[in-house]
């Protein structure tokens, strides 16, 4: 079986598994209930693991919607902002370029008329992720063969006790 056949088979297997498992991870629990959800930037840093610099940068480049401010000018994030940051984190893990994430954020702000473009953007990202997963499956198969080979060689080497 060639690498391309293995990749195609792995990709098909992954596709089938993701179709069967249509449920995504349960939504994260928010630290505070809606209506009482006003978080400082330092609290968001603690919840998300992002830096304050990154949060400000996300806002500056348009990846984050406008963040409300207190009367003293401090940013006040909401549960909705935390949910958005969670999605952005997932998109980052897919390897989606920042420009595409910003474009997606713009489309969301433009409203329901952009569903088709958002769908296409996420479908393309999904294809990229599935391709990378298939490549990793192939890489894992190579590692497993090598590990098995060396384990066999070690166990049959002179002076090695065999169980």
N, C-alpha and C positions, 0 to 999 in steps of 0.2 A: 504494500500500500504506500502510495507516495505521500509526501507532506501535504500536497494540495488535496488529496482524497481525505486524509486524516483531518485537515482543517475544515473541509466541507462537511464531513461527518460530525465533527465536534460542534460546528456552527449549527447544524440542523438539530442536534441533541439539545443544545442550549436554547434554541428557538422554541422547541417543543416544551421544555421545562418552564420557560417564562410564560408561555401561553397557558399552561396548566395552573401556574401560580399567579393568578391575576391580582392577588391582594398585595398591596405594598406594605411596608413597615407601618405599624400603628403610629399615629401622630405623637410627637413628643408632648409630654405633659408640660404645661407652662408653670413657671414658679408662682405666678399669681393669677387669679381669675380675671376674665375680661371685665373691664370697668375699673379695675384696680391695677392695671398693668402699665405702669410708668416706670421704665427702667433707665438708670443712668448708663453712660457708656462703660463705666467700670463694671457694672453688673452684667452688661451684655458680654463684655470681655470674659468674665468669669463663667457665664453660661455657655458661650460658644467656643472659647479657646482662640478666637481671633484677637488680634491686637487692636488697640484704639486707632492706631495709624491705618490699619486695613479698613476698619469701619468708616473712618473719615474718607479714605480713598474711594471706597465703594460708593459713597454718597456723591463725591466730587465727579466721578466718571459716569454717573447715572445708573449704576447697578442697583443702588438703593433709591427708593422713592424719597421725597423730602421727609426729613425726620423733624417731628415737632420739637419745639424748644420751650423750656420753662421761662418764667419771667426774668430769670437771671441769665438766660441764653444757653443753659445746659441742654444738650440733646436729651430727649425723652422717647425711648423706644417702647413699642407695644408688643403684645403677643403676635400680632400680625407681622411685625418686623422680624421677630424671632423665627416665625414660620418661613418667611422669605429667606432669611439667612441660612436656614436649614436646607432649603431648596438650592440656594447658591452653592452651598457646600457640596451637595450631591452632584451638581453640574460640574463643579471643579474636579471632583473625583472621576468624572467621565472623561476628563481631558478636554472638555469643550473650551475653545479659546475665549478669552475675556471679551473680545469684540462680539462674539456670538452671544455671550451671556448678556452683555449690555443691549444688544439688539433684541433679545428675548424680553428683557425688562421693558424696553421701549414699546414693544408690541403689546405687552400686558397692559401698560398704561393707556395705550390707544383703544383698548376695549375689545368687545366681542367680534368685531369685524375682522380681526386679525387671527382668528382661530386657525384658518388654513395655513397661514405662514408659520405660526407657532408649531402646529402639528408637523409640518415639513422639517422644521429646524430640529425638533426633538426626535423625529424618525431618523434623520441623518446621524444624529449623535448616537442613537441606539444602535444603528448599523455599525458605527465605528467601535462602540463598546463590545458588541458581539464579535467583531473581527479580532479585537485585542484579546478577548477571552479565549477564542479559538487558538490564537497564537500561543497564549499561555498554556493551554492544554497540550499543544504539541511540545512546547518546551518542557513541561512536566513529564511527558512521556519519555523524552530523551534523558532527562535526569534519572527517572526511575530505571531505565535500561542500564545506564551507567552505574548507578548505585548497586543494582542487582549483579552486574558483571563483577564489580570490585568486591562485593560481599562473597561471591562464589570463589573468586581468586584468593581472597584472604583465607577462607575456610579450607581450601585445598593446598595452601602453601606449605612447604616443608617446615616442620617445627610448630605448626599451628594445631592446637587440640581441636578435634572435631567432636561435637556433641553427639 
